[in-house]
């Protein structure tokens, strides 16, 4: 079916019934990095008409969507949304993991064979979806059309763009070196003319000296009094109280600091509009796929915590960004021809100090601070001077296999001892060994199943460490104000909303999983589910209810 581009004013379309179409011209997948499931419903009446409220009031919203894996991190969540699988299927063990062959940490989308355009091969800074071990919905859509459908991914983060665009798509992400959007030779040998033109506008530089002020009256904010807290971790010159002011120079860490403001998403929106116009997305007679991953919420949540005035103000601004994306699709092809799905890669826990103030036991754990302690305990127990623990890369501990063998210790015994030592550290509540996970020797509990869903036989470590609820767990205990990465409700609970042709207006309260998104899109579009999909088709939106 061929669709002619036409313009519909979003304000006129808001409360009209969605027009039915045989199939959409565009699948628009919006992923908000670190958007917890309660954040939309709690603030629904404060949003404008064209963004989150439009989706909530005109689509099918799943009120209890929860990830089923324990490693709730950006790469893992995006891969699950893209493939319908968990870590064993899509291969994302974390954002980074330890590679024994290279004897160093590797990035989830690192690819030394795919350098940035203009760079030489062989650098670890290269990027591609090569480590993704499953096809994605977007891959299957492109393959089913014989390459006539196209896939695009845009994000501030490399992994946010790459994993959803899949192996067959084109991905672009923000460069903290240039302030423009970048890509690698996996996608292009040279930049398209429209990307060069957008980068030449130097829009990021326009935020030099910019002031981030509150969008509304301070009295209207739930967290009006949460504007200055000692545990906040502002970047650069931003400070921890409003107004937050960017450095007036674009040198140094300026572009990196910019990610910790709502302006990062403004740049993503503008770049996405340019992409849609230049590539005529959804206007070439075949269904296209466009993924937009909005990252500012994650950076701001890490820096100030979710229960902060900054996070609350950003959410109101994010609503306008989502409205802008919907308006762009409406102007290009009409929302009645656009299947929109919105979700998040993970939620977020409050800063431990915030929880302590409310009477909860909480604290901070850093992987870097415990490696020496664990090695000392292991060496004393097994009577060796060698360091048996090679690396601690959240949430995995890696044993030095050769050192364990030289010590004359069985691997299972070393893993069991290491797990016990981890449990001796205040703040850690559970530890699972690789041997037990491989053999299925785990308790029949949701917690254990979530860890199993987070375990990869070659990329995960010998011990998987799980903190107690409300405990911050990162490489450094004071790296951020707040974080995510656990199997508890604040981290796994996210929104899941479908809107567009054939989608009813309703709220579904049964428990579903974000991994159901990809196979559901596959069912709607009549294409093969991704190769690693273990999710279920959601009948409420796939016409089977």
SEMI-610999 format. One line per 3 residues: number of its first residue (from 1); their letters; for each residue x, y, z of C-alpha. Coordinates in steps of 0.1 Angstrom, whole numbers, plus 5000, padded with zeros to 4 digits. Example, Ala and Ser with C-alpha at 12.3 -4.5 7.8 and 13.67 -1.06 7.14 Angstrom:
BEGIN
1	AS	5123 4955 5078  5137 4989 5071
This chain:
BEGIN
1	XXX	5000 5000 5000  5013 5034 4991  5007 5064 5014
4	XXX	5007 5100 5003  5022 5124 5028  4997 5148 5042
7	XXX	4994 5172 5071  4971 5168 5100  4972 5193 5128
10	XXX	4978 5174 5160  4955 5196 5181  4926 5187 5158
13	XXX	4934 5150 5159  4937 5145 5196  4902 5133 5205
16	XXX	4891 5120 5171  4889 5082 5167  4919 5067 5151
19	XXX	4914 5060 5115  4917 5024 5105  4944 5014 5079
22	XXX	4954 4981 5064  4989 4986 5077  5008 5016 5090
25	XXX	5033 5035 5069  5056 5039 5099  5063 5020 5131
28	XXX	5076 5047 5155  5092 5032 5186  5099 5057 5214
31	XXX	5121 5045 5242  5127 5067 5272  5159 5058 5291
34	XXX	5151 5054 5328  5114 5061 5327  5098 5043 5357
37	XXX	5062 5030 5351  5046 5052 5377  5060 5085 5364
40	XXX	5035 5089 5336  5003 5081 5355  5013 5102 5386
43	XXX	5018 5133 5364  4993 5126 5337  4971 5157 5343
46	XXX	5001 5180 5342  5011 5170 5307  5001 5188 5275
49	XXX	4976 5174 5251  5000 5162 5224  5025 5139 5241
52	XXX	5022 5114 5270  4985 5122 5275  4978 5116 5239
55	XXX	4992 5081 5241  4976 5074 5274  4942 5086 5263
58	XXX	4942 5073 5228  4961 5040 5230  4963 5007 5248
61	XXX	4984 5012 5280  4997 4982 5300  4997 4993 5336
64	XXX	5019 4965 5350  5047 4959 5325  5079 4946 5342
67	XXX	5111 4933 5328  5119 4897 5337  5157 4900 5339
70	XXX	5178 4912 5368  5205 4932 5349  5183 4963 5342
73	XXX	5207 4984 5323  5205 5004 5291  5220 4979 5267
76	XXX	5200 4950 5281  5167 4968 5282  5171 4981 5246
79	XXX	5181 4947 5234  5151 4931 5251  5127 4957 5236
82	XXX	5143 4951 5202  5144 4913 5202  5118 4900 5226
85	XXX	5145 4880 5243  5165 4881 5275  5203 4880 5279
88	XXX	5207 4844 5269  5190 4851 5236  5203 4886 5227
91	XXX	5237 4884 5243  5237 4917 5262  5251 4907 5296
94	XXX	5253 4943 5308  5264 4977 5293  5299 4964 5296
97	XXX	5314 4931 5306  5349 4916 5311  5364 4898 5281
100	XXX	5389 4872 5293  5405 4869 5259  5412 4906 5256
103	XXX	5417 4909 5294  5397 4941 5296  5362 4955 5299
106	XXX	5344 4956 5266  5314 4978 5256  5282 4961 5246
109	XXX	5283 4977 5211  5320 4979 5207  5334 4968 5173
112	XXX	5370 4973 5164  5361 4965 5128  5336 4993 5125
115	XXX	5354 5026 5133  5338 5060 5133  5337 5075 5098
118	XXX	5371 5090 5092  5389 5069 5119  5412 5039 5113
121	XXX	5400 5004 5121  5413 4987 5152  5401 5011 5178
124	XXX	5378 5000 5207  5358 5031 5200  5343 5015 5169
127	XXX	5305 5007 5172  5281 4983 5156  5254 4957 5166
130	XXX	5278 4929 5160  5276 4916 5196  5238 4914 5194
133	XXX	5231 4877 5190  5195 4879 5180  5177 4895 5151
136	XXX	5154 4924 5160  5119 4933 5150  5133 4959 5127
139	XXX	5156 4934 5111  5127 4910 5104  5106 4938 5089
142	XXX	5134 4948 5065  5141 4912 5056  5105 4904 5050
145	XXX	5102 4933 5025  5132 4923 5005  5150 4954 5018
148	XXX	5123 4978 5007  5113 4986 5043  5140 5006 5061
151	XXX	5151 5009 5098  5165 5039 5115  5177 5045 5151
154	XXX	5185 5078 5168  5196 5085 5203  5220 5105 5225
157	XXX	5236 5071 5234  5253 5048 5209  5237 5017 5223
160	XXX	5203 5034 5224  5204 5039 5187  5223 5008 5176
163	XXX	5204 4980 5193  5169 4990 5182  5180 4998 5146
166	XXX	5193 4963 5144  5217 4947 5120  5198 4960 5089
169	XXX	5192 4996 5100  5211 5029 5101  5220 5043 5135
172	XXX	5231 5078 5146  5240 5091 5180  5253 5122 5197
175	XXX	5291 5128 5197  5306 5142 5228  5337 5151 5207
178	XXX	5320 5172 5181  5286 5181 5194  5271 5166 5162
181	XXX	5256 5132 5154  5279 5104 5145  5279 5069 5130
184	XXX	5304 5043 5119  5315 5024 5089  5290 4996 5098
187	XXX	5264 5019 5084  5281 5043 5060  5315 5048 5044
190	XXX	5309 5085 5044  5283 5107 5060  5251 5114 5041
193	XXX	5248 5150 5029  5219 5157 5052  5239 5146 5083
196	XXX	5268 5168 5073  5243 5197 5068  5228 5191 5102
199	XXX	5261 5189 5120  5273 5221 5102  5245 5240 5120
202	XXX	5263 5235 5153  5231 5235 5173  5248 5221 5204
205	XXX	5271 5251 5206  5240 5273 5209  5236 5260 5245
208	XXX	5268 5276 5257  5259 5297 5287  5223 5285 5285
211	XXX	5202 5286 5317  5179 5256 5326  5151 5273 5345
214	XXX	5119 5257 5358  5092 5253 5332  5063 5261 5356
217	XXX	5058 5278 5389  5079 5262 5417  5048 5258 5439
220	XXX	5033 5235 5413  5061 5209 5417  5058 5178 5439
223	XXX	5095 5180 5447  5097 5218 5450  5118 5214 5482
226	XXX	5141 5188 5467  5164 5212 5449  5196 5211 5469
229	XXX	5208 5179 5484  5243 5169 5494  5243 5136 5475
232	XXX	5235 5151 5441  5262 5148 5415  5258 5177 5390
235	XXX	5282 5177 5360  5304 5206 5349  5291 5241 5358
238	XXX	5255 5230 5362  5254 5230 5400  5228 5214 5421
241	XXX	5202 5242 5423  5180 5260 5397  5189 5277 5375
244	XXX	5214 5253 5361  5238 5271 5338  5260 5256 5311
247	XXX	5296 5266 5307  5299 5295 5282  5327 5278 5265
250	XXX	5323 5247 5243  5356 5233 5252  5365 5206 5278
253	XXX	5336 5185 5289  5309 5208 5275  5293 5183 5251
256	XXX	5294 5156 5277  5279 5178 5303  5251 5188 5279
259	XXX	5238 5152 5281  5228 5159 5317  5202 5185 5307
262	XXX	5168 5184 5289  5186 5200 5259  5200 5166 5249
265	XXX	5166 5154 5239  5159 5187 5221  5189 5179 5199
268	XXX	5176 5144 5193  5142 5157 5183  5157 5182 5158
271	XXX	5180 5156 5143  5151 5131 5140  5131 5157 5121
274	XXX	5159 5162 5097  5163 5124 5092  5125 5120 5086
277	XXX	5126 5148 5059  5158 5137 5042  5150 5100 5041
280	XXX	5113 5105 5035  5105 5081 5063  5072 5063 5058
283	XXX	5067 5079 5024  5081 5055 5000  5053 5030 4997
286	XXX	5067 5004 5022  5065 5003 5060  5095 5019 5076
289	XXX	5107 5016 5112  5120 5045 5133  5134 5041 5168
292	XXX	5140 5072 5189  5157 5066 5223  5155 5097 5246
295	XXX	5184 5097 5270  5182 5129 5291  5159 5113 5317
298	XXX	5186 5088 5324  5215 5112 5328  5194 5136 5349
301	XXX	5181 5108 5371  5216 5095 5377  5229 5130 5385
304	XXX	5201 5143 5407  5179 5112 5416  5144 5105 5405
307	XXX	5129 5123 5435  5144 5156 5426  5131 5189 5412
310	XXX	5154 5184 5382  5139 5150 5373  5104 5164 5377
313	XXX	5110 5194 5355  5127 5172 5329  5096 5150 5328
316	XXX	5074 5179 5319  5099 5189 5292  5101 5153 5280
319	XXX	5064 5154 5274  5070 5182 5249  5097 5162 5232
322	XXX	5073 5133 5227  5046 5156 5215  5072 5169 5190
325	XXX	5079 5134 5177  5042 5127 5173  5037 5160 5155
328	XXX	5066 5152 5131  5050 5119 5122  5016 5135 5119
331	XXX	5029 5162 5096  5048 5137 5074  5023 5109 5070
334	XXX	4995 5113 5095  4992 5097 5129  4964 5075 5115
337	XXX	4992 5059 5094  5017 5056 5123  5019 5027 5148
340	XXX	5034 5042 5179  5048 5022 5208  5064 5038 5239
343	XXX	5083 5021 5266  5115 5023 5286  5147 5003 5290
346	XXX	5145 5003 5328  5133 5022 5358  5153 5037 5386
349	XXX	5158 5035 5423  5158 5065 5446  5191 5077 5460
352	XXX	5200 5056 5491  5202 5088 5512  5167 5097 5502
355	XXX	5155 5063 5514  5175 5066 5546  5157 5098 5553
358	XXX	5124 5079 5551  5135 5051 5575  5147 5025 5550
361	XXX	5180 5006 5554  5201 5017 5524  5237 5023 5514
364	XXX	5262 5024 5486  5282 4996 5471  5311 5000 5446
367	XXX	5327 4971 5427  5361 4988 5426  5363 4990 5464
370	XXX	5359 4953 5471  5382 4936 5446  5412 4936 5469
373	XXX	5392 4925 5499  5378 4895 5480  5411 4885 5466
376	XXX	5427 4886 5500  5399 4864 5515  5402 4839 5486
379	XXX	5440 4838 5488  5439 4831 5525  5413 4804 5522
382	XXX	5429 4786 5493  5465 4792 5505  5477 4810 5474
385	XXX	5494 4844 5468  5478 4847 5434  5448 4869 5428
388	XXX	5420 4845 5420  5394 4872 5412  5403 4888 5379
391	XXX	5375 4914 5376  5344 4928 5392  5322 4943 5365
394	XXX	5287 4950 5378  5270 4927 5385  5295 4900 5376
397	XXX	5327 4887 5393  5352 4869 5371  5376 4844 5384
400	XXX	5411 4840 5369  5406 4805 5355  5443 4797 5351
403	XXX	5451 4809 5386  5423 4788 5401  5436 4758 5383
406	XXX	5472 4764 5395  5459 4767 5430  5445 4731 5426
409	XXX	5409 4742 5433  5378 4731 5415  5360 4759 5397
412	XXX	5327 4751 5415  5344 4753 5449  5361 4786 5441
415	XXX	5328 4800 5429  5310 4789 5460  5336 4804 5483
418	XXX	5335 4837 5463  5297 4839 5466  5299 4834 5503
421	XXX	5325 4862 5506  5302 4885 5486  5273 4878 5510
424	XXX	5296 4888 5538  5297 4924 5525  5268 4945 5540
427	XXX	5244 4955 5513  5246 4923 5492  5216 4901 5496
430	XXX	5222 4872 5471  5250 4857 5450  5246 4830 5423
433	XXX	5274 4809 5409  5279 4802 5373  5280 4764 5380
436	XXX	5245 4766 5397  5230 4788 5369  5243 4765 5342
439	XXX	5230 4734 5359  5197 4749 5369  5205 4744 5406
442	XXX	5186 4775 5417  5155 4780 5439  5121 4782 5422
445	XXX	5117 4819 5429  5111 4849 5408  5144 4864 5420
448	XXX	5164 4834 5408  5145 4833 5375  5153 4869 5369
451	XXX	5190 4862 5375  5189 4833 5351  5174 4856 5325
454	XXX	5203 4879 5330  5230 4852 5327  5251 4846 5296
457	XXX	5272 4815 5296  5303 4831 5280  5299 4868 5288
460	XXX	5287 4867 5324  5311 4860 5353  5315 4832 5378
463	XXX	5294 4849 5404  5264 4871 5399  5260 4896 5428
466	XXX	5226 4910 5438  5223 4939 5463  5196 4944 5488
469	XXX	5167 4967 5480  5175 5004 5482  5212 4999 5479
472	XXX	5231 5018 5452  5253 4994 5432  5279 5007 5408
475	XXX	5316 5007 5399  5322 5035 5423  5299 5040 5453
478	XXX	5297 5077 5447  5297 5078 5409  5261 5090 5407
481	XXX	5233 5102 5430  5210 5073 5420  5212 5043 5397
484	XXX	5194 5011 5385  5204 4976 5375  5186 4954 5400
487	XXX	5156 4930 5398  5134 4951 5422  5102 4969 5412
490	XXX	5117 5004 5408  5141 4991 5382  5119 4966 5363
493	XXX	5086 4985 5362  5082 5006 5330  5054 5020 5308
496	XXX	5042 5001 5278  5018 5018 5254  5006 5011 5219
499	XXX	4987 5037 5198  4978 5039 5161  4957 5022 5135
502	XXX	4935 4994 5149  4946 5000 5185  4918 5005 5210
505	XXX	4917 5030 5238  4920 5011 5271  4941 5003 5301
508	XXX	4952 4967 5307  4960 4957 5342  4973 4922 5339
511	XXX	5011 4916 5343  5030 4917 5310  5067 4920 5301
514	XXX	5084 4945 5278  5099 4915 5260  5064 4910 5246
517	XXX	5067 4942 5226  5088 4928 5197  5068 4896 5190
520	XXX	5036 4917 5192  5049 4941 5166  5059 4911 5145
523	XXX	5023 4897 5148  5007 4930 5139  5030 4934 5109
526	XXX	5028 4898 5098  5066 4892 5099  5087 4866 5115
529	XXX	5094 4872 5152  5130 4879 5161  5152 4849 5163
532	XXX	5157 4852 5200  5122 4861 5209  5107 4844 5240
535	XXX	5080 4870 5247  5043 4865 5241  5020 4883 5216
538	XXX	4998 4908 5234  4963 4900 5222  4949 4933 5234
541	XXX	4968 4951 5205  4974 4923 5180  4937 4917 5173
544	XX	4934 4884 5192  4916 4897 5223
